[in-house]
Amino acid sequence: MTDANLNVWLVSMEPQEKQETFFSMVSDEEIARERKKAKELKQSAWWKKKRSSGICHYCGNKFKVEDLTMDHLIPLIRGGLSIKSNLVPSCKDCNFKKKHSLPFEKDFFQ
């Protein structure tokens, strides 16, 4: 399938259908592997320093360090990886609102 054909195919799909198709491209094994990497990174000095400011990446509010979660900018289910450049501290509310979206797909943090 060429890029042009793929674009026509995607444009013709309903939004929910696009989302389900895209999500199905990432295997359960890949997600499990990346979750394991994220769990290991949560124990690292790098992550502890990154969240030590207590600032949520999305809303900019200050929280207790223990109230911040690790969020993947590009969600695992959308092909994101558990690498430092894809991980940010997020308050639980922002992380819940973002879910499987990319940051630019949501306007809650503006």
N, CA, C and O atoms as a MOPAC input file, in Angstrom:
PM7 MOZYME 1SCF
protein

 N      0.85400 1    -1.17200 1     0.00000 1
 C      0.00000 1     0.00000 1     0.00000 1
 C      0.90100 1     1.23600 1     0.00000 1
 O      1.79300 1     1.36300 1     0.83900 1
 N      0.66200 1     2.13500 1    -0.94000 1
 C      1.45600 1     3.36500 1    -1.00100 1
 C      0.97000 1     4.35800 1     0.04300 1
 O     -0.11300 1     4.19700 1     0.60600 1
 N      1.77600 1     5.38900 1     0.29900 1
 C      1.36900 1     6.42300 1     1.25000 1
 C      0.07300 1     7.09700 1     0.81200 1
 O     -0.78200 1     7.40000 1     1.64300 1
 N     -0.07300 1     7.33000 1    -0.48200 1
 C     -1.28900 1     7.97200 1    -0.98800 1
 C     -2.50600 1     7.08800 1    -0.74900 1
 O     -3.55400 1     7.57100 1    -0.32100 1
 N     -2.36800 1     5.79200 1    -1.02600 1
 C     -3.47700 1     4.86600 1    -0.79600 1
 C     -3.81900 1     4.77100 1     0.68100 1
 O     -4.99200 1     4.71500 1     1.05100 1
 N     -2.78600 1     4.75400 1     1.53100 1
 C     -3.01000 1     4.69700 1     2.97000 1
 C     -3.75800 1     5.93700 1     3.43200 1
 O     -4.67200 1     5.84300 1     4.25100 1
 N     -3.37700 1     7.09900 1     2.91200 1
 C     -4.04100 1     8.34400 1     3.28500 1
 C     -5.51100 1     8.32700 1     2.88100 1
 O     -6.36500 1     8.72400 1     3.67500 1
 N     -5.82600 1     7.88400 1     1.68000 1
 C     -7.21800 1     7.79200 1     1.22300 1
 C     -7.99000 1     6.83000 1     2.11300 1
 O     -9.12500 1     7.11600 1     2.49500 1
 N     -7.39300 1     5.70400 1     2.44200 1
 C     -8.02900 1     4.70300 1     3.29800 1
 C     -8.31700 1     5.28500 1     4.67300 1
 O     -9.41600 1     5.10600 1     5.19900 1
 N     -7.34100 1     5.98300 1     5.26800 1
 C     -7.53500 1     6.56200 1     6.59700 1
 C     -8.57700 1     7.67300 1     6.59400 1
 O     -9.37600 1     7.77200 1     7.52600 1
 N     -8.58000 1     8.50800 1     5.56000 1
 C     -9.54700 1     9.60800 1     5.48100 1
 C    -10.96400 1     9.07100 1     5.40500 1
 O    -11.88800 1     9.69200 1     5.93200 1
 N    -11.15100 1     7.93200 1     4.76000 1
 C    -12.49400 1     7.37100 1     4.58900 1
 C    -13.02400 1     6.68400 1     5.84700 1
 O    -14.20400 1     6.34000 1     5.90800 1
 N    -12.17800 1     6.48500 1     6.84000 1
 C    -12.58500 1     5.77500 1     8.05300 1
 C    -13.20700 1     6.72100 1     9.07400 1
 O    -12.90400 1     7.91400 1     9.10500 1
 N    -14.07300 1     6.16800 1     9.89800 1
 C    -14.62700 1     6.91200 1    11.02800 1
 C    -13.53300 1     7.06800 1    12.08600 1
 O    -12.64300 1     6.22300 1    12.17500 1
 N    -13.58500 1     8.14800 1    12.89700 1
 C    -12.53300 1     8.36600 1    13.90600 1
 C    -12.29700 1     7.18000 1    14.83400 1
 O    -11.14600 1     6.82600 1    15.08900 1
 N    -13.34900 1     6.56200 1    15.34200 1
 C    -13.18300 1     5.42300 1    16.25200 1
 C    -12.53000 1     4.25100 1    15.53400 1
 O    -11.70300 1     3.54300 1    16.10800 1
 N    -12.90500 1     4.05200 1    14.28000 1
 C    -12.33200 1     2.96400 1    13.48800 1
 C    -10.83700 1     3.20000 1    13.25500 1
 O    -10.04500 1     2.25900 1    13.30800 1
 N    -10.44900 1     4.46100 1    12.99600 1
 C     -9.03300 1     4.79800 1    12.83100 1
 C     -8.26500 1     4.46600 1    14.09800 1
 O     -7.19400 1     3.86100 1    14.05500 1
 N     -8.82900 1     4.87100 1    15.22300 1
 C     -8.16500 1     4.66100 1    16.50100 1
 C     -7.97300 1     3.16900 1    16.76400 1
 O     -6.88500 1     2.74500 1    17.15500 1
 N     -9.00600 1     2.38000 1    16.55400 1
 C     -8.91900 1     0.94100 1    16.79500 1
 C     -7.90300 1     0.28800 1    15.86100 1
 O     -7.16300 1    -0.60300 1    16.27600 1
 N     -7.86400 1     0.72500 1    14.60500 1
 C     -6.91000 1     0.17600 1    13.64900 1
 C     -5.49000 1     0.51400 1    14.06800 1
 O     -4.61400 1    -0.35100 1    14.05400 1
 N     -5.26000 1     1.75900 1    14.43700 1
 C     -3.91500 1     2.18100 1    14.82800 1
 C     -3.46500 1     1.45700 1    16.08400 1
 O     -2.33000 1     0.98700 1    16.15700 1
 N     -4.34200 1     1.36300 1    17.06900 1
 C     -3.97900 1     0.71800 1    18.32300 1
 C     -3.65200 1    -0.75100 1    18.12200 1
 O     -2.79300 1    -1.28900 1    18.82000 1
 N     -4.31000 1    -1.40500 1    17.19300 1
 C     -4.10500 1    -2.83600 1    17.00500 1
 C     -2.75200 1    -3.15300 1    16.38100 1
 O     -2.37200 1    -4.32200 1    16.31400 1
 N     -2.01600 1    -2.14400 1    15.92300 1
 C     -0.72200 1    -2.37400 1    15.28900 1
 C      0.38300 1    -2.63500 1    16.31200 1
 O      1.46900 1    -3.07600 1    15.93500 1
 N      0.13500 1    -2.37700 1    17.58100 1
 C      1.13100 1    -2.59700 1    18.63000 1
 C      0.74500 1    -3.87300 1    19.37500 1
 O     -0.36700 1    -3.99200 1    19.88900 1
 N      1.66700 1    -4.81300 1    19.42600 1
 C      1.35200 1    -6.10600 1    20.04600 1
 C      1.36000 1    -6.01600 1    21.56700 1
 O      1.97700 1    -5.12600 1    22.15300 1
 N      0.66900 1    -6.94800 1    22.18400 1
 C      0.65500 1    -7.04100 1    23.64700 1
 C      2.06700 1    -7.26100 1    24.19100 1
 O      2.41400 1    -6.75900 1    25.26000 1
 N      2.87200 1    -8.01100 1    23.44800 1
 C      4.24900 1    -8.27900 1    23.87900 1
 C      5.07500 1    -7.00000 1    23.88500 1
 O      5.86100 1    -6.76900 1    24.80300 1
 N      4.89600 1    -6.16000 1    22.85200 1
 C      5.62800 1    -4.88900 1    22.79000 1
 C      5.23500 1    -3.98600 1    23.95500 1
 O      6.09300 1    -3.35900 1    24.57700 1
 N      3.95600 1    -3.92100 1    24.24400 1
 C      3.47900 1    -3.08700 1    25.35100 1
 C      4.03100 1    -3.60600 1    26.67300 1
 O      4.48200 1    -2.81700 1    27.50300 1
 N      4.00200 1    -4.90700 1    26.88000 1
 C      4.52900 1    -5.49200 1    28.12000 1
 C      6.01900 1    -5.19700 1    28.27400 1
 O      6.48400 1    -4.88400 1    29.37000 1
 N      6.76000 1    -5.29600 1    27.18100 1
 C      8.20300 1    -5.02300 1    27.22200 1
 C      8.46300 1    -3.56200 1    27.60400 1
 O      9.34500 1    -3.28000 1    28.41500 1
 N      7.70600 1    -2.64700 1    27.02600 1
 C      7.89400 1    -1.22500 1    27.31300 1
 C      7.43700 1    -0.87200 1    28.72900 1
 O      8.03600 1    -0.01000 1    29.37300 1
 N      6.39500 1    -1.52000 1    29.21500 1
 C      5.96100 1    -1.28700 1    30.60400 1
 C      7.04100 1    -1.73400 1    31.58900 1
 O      7.26300 1    -1.09300 1    32.61600 1
 N      7.70300 1    -2.83400 1    31.26600 1
 C      8.78400 1    -3.32000 1    32.12000 1
 C      9.92300 1    -2.30100 1    32.14600 1
 O     10.48500 1    -2.02100 1    33.20500 1
 N     10.26300 1    -1.74700 1    30.97800 1
 C     11.31200 1    -0.72200 1    30.91600 1
 C     10.91600 1     0.50100 1    31.73700 1
 O     11.74500 1     1.06600 1    32.45100 1
 N      9.65000 1     0.91100 1    31.63900 1
 C      9.17000 1     2.07800 1    32.39500 1
 C      9.27900 1     1.82200 1    33.89100 1
 O      9.67600 1     2.70300 1    34.65400 1
 N      8.92800 1     0.62700 1    34.30000 1
 C      9.00900 1     0.27300 1    35.72300 1
 C     10.45000 1     0.37400 1    36.22000 1
 O     10.70200 1     0.85300 1    37.32600 1
 N     11.38000 1    -0.07800 1    35.40200 1
 C     12.79800 1     0.02000 1    35.76400 1
 C     13.24400 1     1.48400 1    35.83000 1
 O     13.97800 1     1.86800 1    36.74000 1
 N     12.80400 1     2.29300 1    34.87400 1
 C     13.18400 1     3.70900 1    34.86500 1
 C     12.61900 1     4.46200 1    36.06700 1
 O     13.22800 1     5.42200 1    36.53700 1
 N     11.46000 1     4.03300 1    36.56600 1
 C     10.87700 1     4.68700 1    37.75000 1
 C     11.79500 1     4.58800 1    38.96200 1
 O     11.72000 1     5.41900 1    39.86600 1
 N     12.65100 1     3.58600 1    38.98500 1
 C     13.57600 1     3.39400 1    40.10600 1
 C     14.89600 1     4.14500 1    39.91000 1
 O     15.73100 1     4.18100 1    40.81400 1
 N     15.08100 1     4.73600 1    38.74400 1
 C     16.36800 1     5.35800 1    38.42500 1
 C     16.52100 1     6.74700 1    39.04500 1
 O     15.53900 1     7.42800 1    39.34400 1
 N     17.77300 1     7.14300 1    39.22800 1
 C     18.08100 1     8.48800 1    39.72400 1
 C     17.57000 1     9.53500 1    38.73200 1
 O     17.12400 1    10.61100 1    39.13100 1
 N     17.64000 1     9.21300 1    37.43800 1
 C     17.15800 1    10.14600 1    36.41200 1
 C     15.68600 1    10.49800 1    36.65200 1
 O     15.32700 1    11.67600 1    36.64800 1
 N     14.83700 1     9.49400 1    36.85900 1
 C     13.40500 1     9.75500 1    37.05100 1
 C     13.15100 1    10.48500 1    38.36100 1
 O     12.33800 1    11.40800 1    38.41500 1
 N     13.83600 1    10.07700 1    39.40300 1
 C     13.65100 1    10.73400 1    40.70300 1
 C     14.00300 1    12.21500 1    40.60800 1
 O     13.32300 1    13.05300 1    41.19900 1
 N     15.05800 1    12.54000 1    39.87000 1
 C     15.43500 1    13.94400 1    39.67200 1
 C     14.39800 1    14.65700 1    38.80200 1
 O     14.03100 1    15.79900 1    39.07700 1
 N     13.93400 1    13.98600 1    37.76200 1
 C     12.98300 1    14.58700 1    36.81700 1
 C     11.68800 1    15.00400 1    37.51900 1
 O     11.14500 1    16.06600 1    37.21700 1
 N     11.19400 1    14.20300 1    38.43100 1
 C      9.93600 1    14.54200 1    39.09300 1
 C     10.13300 1    15.29000 1    40.41100 1
 O      9.15700 1    15.67900 1    41.05200 1
 N     11.38100 1    15.49300 1    40.81900 1
 C     11.65700 1    16.12500 1    42.11500 1
 C     11.14200 1    17.56100 1    42.20900 1
 O     10.90900 1    18.06000 1    43.31000 1
 N     10.96100 1    18.22800 1    41.07500 1
 C     10.42000 1    19.59800 1    41.09900 1
 C      8.95100 1    19.60100 1    41.50900 1
 O      8.43900 1    20.60500 1    42.00400 1
 N      8.27200 1    18.46100 1    41.29700 1
 C      6.85900 1    18.36200 1    41.63700 1
 C      5.93500 1    19.02000 1    40.62500 1
 O      4.74400 1    19.18500 1    40.88900 1
 N      6.47100 1    19.39900 1    39.46900 1
 C      5.68900 1    20.11700 1    38.45700 1
 C      5.14300 1    19.14300 1    37.41100 1
 O      5.88200 1    18.33800 1    36.84400 1
 N      3.82900 1    19.23600 1    37.16900 1
 C      3.19000 1    18.44400 1    36.11300 1
 C      3.59200 1    19.02100 1    34.75400 1
 O      3.51800 1    20.23100 1    34.54300 1
 N      4.01000 1    18.16700 1    33.85300 1
 C      4.42700 1    18.57600 1    32.51100 1
 C      3.30000 1    19.27400 1    31.75000 1
 O      3.56200 1    20.17300 1    30.95000 1
 N      2.06200 1    18.87700 1    31.98600 1
 C      0.93900 1    19.38000 1    31.20700 1
 C      0.30000 1    20.64000 1    31.78100 1
 O      0.16000 1    21.63200 1    31.06600 1
 N     -0.08700 1    20.62500 1    33.03600 1
 C     -0.80500 1    21.77500 1    33.60800 1
 C      0.12200 1    22.76800 1    34.29200 1
 O     -0.26600 1    23.91000 1    34.54000 1
 N      1.34500 1    22.34300 1    34.60000 1
 C      2.31200 1    23.23000 1    35.22400 1
 C      2.10200 1    23.46100 1    36.70900 1
 O      2.82300 1    24.25200 1    37.31700 1
 N      1.13200 1    22.79000 1    37.30100 1
 C      0.87400 1    22.94700 1    38.73400 1
 C      1.86300 1    22.12200 1    39.54200 1
 O      2.43100 1    21.14300 1    39.05700 1
 N      2.05300 1    22.54300 1    40.78300 1
 C      2.98000 1    21.85200 1    41.68100 1
 C      2.21900 1    20.83700 1    42.52800 1
 O      1.13000 1    21.11600 1    43.03100 1
 N      2.81400 1    19.65600 1    42.67600 1
 C      2.22400 1    18.55500 1    43.43200 1
 C      3.28800 1    17.93600 1    44.32400 1
 O      4.48400 1    18.16800 1    44.14400 1
 N      2.83500 1    17.14900 1    45.28300 1
 C      3.77600 1    16.33000 1    46.04000 1
 C      4.39600 1    15.35200 1    45.04300 1
 O      3.72200 1    14.87200 1    44.13100 1
 N      5.66000 1    15.06700 1    45.22400 1
 C      6.35700 1    14.16400 1    44.30900 1
 C      5.61300 1    12.83900 1    44.15700 1
 O      5.50200 1    12.30600 1    43.05300 1
 N      5.10800 1    12.31400 1    45.26500 1
 C      4.42000 1    11.01100 1    45.20800 1
 C      3.07800 1    11.07800 1    44.47400 1
 O      2.49800 1    10.03900 1    44.15900 1
 N      2.58000 1    12.28700 1    44.20000 1
 C      1.31900 1    12.43500 1    43.46800 1
 C      1.52400 1    12.57500 1    41.96200 1
 O      0.55300 1    12.71300 1    41.21800 1
 N      2.76900 1    12.54200 1    41.50900 1
 C      3.04800 1    12.60900 1    40.07200 1
 C      3.23100 1    11.20200 1    39.51300 1
 O      3.82600 1    10.33600 1    40.15400 1
 N      2.71500 1    10.99500 1    38.32000 1
 C      2.84500 1     9.71000 1    37.63900 1
 C      3.80900 1     9.85900 1    36.46900 1
 O      4.13400 1    10.97200 1    36.05600 1
 N      4.25500 1     8.74600 1    35.94900 1
 C      5.08700 1     8.74300 1    34.75000 1
 C      4.15100 1     8.62800 1    33.55400 1
 O      3.35400 1     7.69300 1    33.46600 1
 N      4.25200 1     9.57700 1    32.64200 1
 C      3.40400 1     9.53800 1    31.45000 1
 C      4.26900 1     9.44800 1    30.20200 1
 O      5.32700 1    10.07100 1    30.11300 1
 N      3.80200 1     8.66800 1    29.25000 1
 C      4.45600 1     8.56200 1    27.94500 1
 C      3.84800 1     9.63000 1    27.04000 1
 O      2.64100 1     9.60900 1    26.79500 1
 N      4.65700 1    10.56200 1    26.53900 1
 C      4.14900 1    11.57600 1    25.61200 1
 C      3.45700 1    10.89000 1    24.43500 1
 O      2.32400 1    11.22200 1    24.08600 1
 N      4.14600 1     9.94400 1    23.83800 1
 C      3.53200 1     9.08300 1    22.81700 1
 C      3.17300 1     7.79500 1    23.55100 1
 O      4.06400 1     7.03800 1    23.93700 1
 N      1.88600 1     7.53800 1    23.74700 1
 C      1.46300 1     6.36600 1    24.52300 1
 C      1.98700 1     5.04800 1    23.94600 1
 O      2.18500 1     4.91200 1    22.73900 1
 N      2.20300 1     4.09700 1    24.82900 1
 C      2.69300 1     2.78500 1    24.40100 1
 C      1.78700 1     2.17100 1    23.35200 1
 O      2.25700 1     1.58500 1    22.37700 1
 N      0.50200 1     2.30500 1    23.55300 1
 C     -0.46300 1     1.69000 1    22.64300 1
 C     -0.43200 1     2.33700 1    21.25500 1
 O     -0.99200 1     1.80200 1    20.29800 1
 N      0.23300 1     3.49600 1    21.16100 1
 C      0.37800 1     4.16700 1    19.86800 1
 C      1.80600 1     4.07900 1    19.35500 1
 O      2.21300 1     4.83600 1    18.47300 1
 N      2.56000 1     3.14300 1    19.92200 1
 C      3.91100 1     2.90800 1    19.43000 1
 C      4.99900 1     3.64000 1    20.19100 1
 O      6.16800 1     3.56700 1    19.81300 1
 N      4.64200 1     4.34600 1    21.25300 1
 C      5.63500 1     5.05300 1    22.05700 1
 C      6.54900 1     4.08800 1    22.79100 1
 O      6.20900 1     2.92700 1    23.01700 1
 N      7.71000 1     4.59300 1    23.15500 1
 C      8.70100 1     3.77500 1    23.84500 1
 C      8.95000 1     4.30400 1    25.24700 1
 O      8.68400 1     5.46900 1    25.54300 1
 N      9.45700 1     3.44400 1    26.09400 1
 C      9.83800 1     3.84900 1    27.44700 1
 C     11.29200 1     4.30500 1    27.42000 1
 O     12.19300 1     3.62600 1    27.91200 1
 N     11.48500 1     5.47900 1    26.82900 1
 C     12.80600 1     6.10100 1    26.75600 1
 C     12.69600 1     7.48500 1    27.37900 1
 O     11.61300 1     8.06700 1    27.42800 1
 N     13.81200 1     8.00300 1    27.85000 1
 C     13.80700 1     9.25900 1    28.59500 1
 C     13.12800 1    10.39900 1    27.84500 1
 O     12.41700 1    11.19600 1    28.45700 1
 N     13.32900 1    10.49200 1    26.55300 1
 C     12.74400 1    11.59700 1    25.78800 1
 C     11.22900 1    11.48000 1    25.62200 1
 O     10.58900 1    12.42500 1    25.16200 1
 N     10.65000 1    10.34200 1    25.98500 1
 C      9.20800 1    10.13600 1    25.84500 1
 C      8.48900 1    10.08900 1    27.19400 1
 O      7.28600 1     9.83100 1    27.23800 1
 N      9.20000 1    10.33300 1    28.28200 1
 C      8.61200 1    10.21200 1    29.61900 1
 C      8.60900 1    11.55200 1    30.33900 1
 O      9.61900 1    12.25500 1    30.38200 1
 N      7.45100 1    11.89400 1    30.90500 1
 C      7.31600 1    13.15200 1    31.64400 1
 C      6.52200 1    12.92000 1    32.92200 1
 O      5.70000 1    12.00600 1    32.99100 1
 N      6.77200 1    13.75900 1    33.94500 1
 C      5.94500 1    13.69000 1    35.14900 1
 C      4.58800 1    14.33900 1    34.87000 1
 O      4.51100 1    15.40300 1    34.25700 1
 N      3.54100 1    13.69500 1    35.32100 1
 C      2.18800 1    14.18600 1    35.08700 1
 C      1.34900 1    13.98700 1    36.34300 1
 O      1.46100 1    12.96800 1    37.02400 1
 N      0.50500 1    14.97700 1    36.64200 1
 C     -0.42900 1    14.77000 1    37.74300 1
 C     -1.43900 1    13.71000 1    37.29800 1
 O     -1.61100 1    13.46900 1    36.10300 1
 N     -2.08500 1    13.09800 1    38.24300 1
 C     -3.01300 1    12.00800 1    37.92900 1
 C     -4.17400 1    12.48900 1    37.06600 1
 O     -4.63400 1    11.76600 1    36.18300 1
 N     -4.64900 1    13.71100 1    37.31900 1
 C     -5.77300 1    14.24500 1    36.55600 1
 C     -5.40000 1    14.43100 1    35.08300 1
 O     -6.14400 1    14.01200 1    34.19600 1
 N     -4.25600 1    15.05500 1    34.82400 1
 C     -3.83100 1    15.26000 1    33.43400 1
 C     -3.55200 1    13.93100 1    32.74100 1
 O     -3.91400 1    13.75000 1    31.57900 1
 N     -2.91700 1    13.00900 1    33.43900 1
 C     -2.62500 1    11.70400 1    32.85600 1
 C     -3.92400 1    10.99300 1    32.47700 1
 O     -4.01400 1    10.38700 1    31.41000 1
 N     -4.92600 1    11.06700 1    33.34800 1
 C     -6.22000 1    10.43900 1    33.07100 1
 C     -6.90500 1    11.10700 1    31.87500 1
 O     -7.45700 1    10.42100 1    31.01400 1
 N     -6.87100 1    12.44300 1    31.81900 1
 C     -7.51400 1    13.15900 1    30.70900 1
 C     -6.83200 1    12.86100 1    29.37900 1
 O     -7.50100 1    12.73900 1    28.35300 1
 N     -5.52300 1    12.74300 1    29.39000 1
 C     -4.77600 1    12.50900 1    28.15800 1
 C     -5.00600 1    11.09800 1    27.62600 1
 O     -5.13200 1    10.90500 1    26.41700 1
 N     -5.06000 1    10.12900 1    28.50200 1
 C     -5.25300 1     8.71500 1    28.14100 1
 C     -4.31200 1     8.28700 1    27.02100 1
 O     -3.09300 1     8.32800 1    27.19000 1
 N     -4.86000 1     7.87700 1    25.87900 1
 C     -4.06300 1     7.36500 1    24.76900 1
 C     -3.81500 1     8.41400 1    23.69400 1
 O     -3.38400 1     8.08500 1    22.58900 1
 N     -4.08600 1     9.67100 1    24.01300 1
 C     -3.90900 1    10.73600 1    23.03000 1
 C     -2.47200 1    11.22700 1    23.01100 1
 O     -1.70100 1    11.00200 1    23.94300 1
 N     -2.13900 1    11.89700 1    21.93300 1
 C     -0.88600 1    12.63600 1    21.87000 1
 C     -1.16500 1    14.01200 1    22.46000 1
 O     -2.29300 1    14.49600 1    22.36600 1
 N     -0.17600 1    14.65000 1    23.06100 1
 C     -0.43500 1    15.94400 1    23.71500 1
 C     -1.12900 1    16.97000 1    22.81900 1
 O     -1.98800 1    17.71100 1    23.29600 1
 N     -0.78200 1    17.02900 1    21.54500 1
 C     -1.39400 1    18.02800 1    20.66700 1
 C     -2.83200 1    17.68200 1    20.28500 1
 O     -3.52600 1    18.51500 1    19.70100 1
 N     -3.28800 1    16.48100 1    20.59900 1
 C     -4.66400 1    16.09500 1    20.29500 1
 C     -5.63800 1    16.52200 1    21.38100 1
 O     -6.85000 1    16.42200 1    21.19600 1
 N     -5.13200 1    16.99100 1    22.49700 1
 C     -5.97900 1    17.41800 1    23.61500 1
 C     -5.73800 1    18.89000 1    23.89100 1
 O     -4.61100 1    19.37100 1    23.77000 1
 N     -6.78700 1    19.60400 1    24.26100 1
 C     -6.61100 1    21.01600 1    24.59200 1
 C     -6.76900 1    21.27500 1    26.08100 1
 O     -6.85200 1    22.43100 1    26.49900 1
 N     -6.81200 1    20.21600 1    26.89500 1
 C     -7.04100 1    20.39000 1    28.32700 1
 C     -5.90100 1    21.11400 1    29.02200 1
 O     -6.11200 1    21.70700 1    30.08000 1
 N     -4.70400 1    21.08500 1    28.46300 1
 C     -3.56800 1    21.69100 1    29.14600 1
 C     -3.25300 1    23.09400 1    28.65400 1
 O     -2.23600 1    23.66800 1    29.04500 1
 N     -4.09700 1    23.65200 1    27.81300 1
 C     -3.86000 1    25.01600 1    27.31000 1
 C     -4.41000 1    26.04300 1    28.25800 1
 O     -4.30300 1    27.24200 1    28.00000 1

